[in-house]
């Protein structure tokens, strides 16, 4: 059974940084497009950042461009989200997502709270 396990969330002050990690198991990791989604309270889950399987091309939501960086390590089956210059509006549960064709998997999420 495919597992995606997120870690690295927490409480941080505005302007601070966090690094989220997602450990993937029981899938051919390098063949999956990996993404981070965020779901703020009372809102729908939205795409934050994505990285393609082999070429490692990245794409970001406009709201996080220049502040967040997604990366992957295919040898370790890990995907990361470096979050800098955090704002209160970044507060959300962040979910790791793996997708290849019709196969889609989700982690359980990690809470990020940006508050002074």
Secondary structure, DSSP 4 states (H G I P E B T S, - for coil): --EEEEE--EEE-TT--EEEEEEEESS-GGGSEEEEEEE-TTS--EEEEEE-SSS--EEE-GGGTTTEEEEEETTTTEEEEEE-S--GGG-EEEEEEEEETTEEEE---EEEEE--
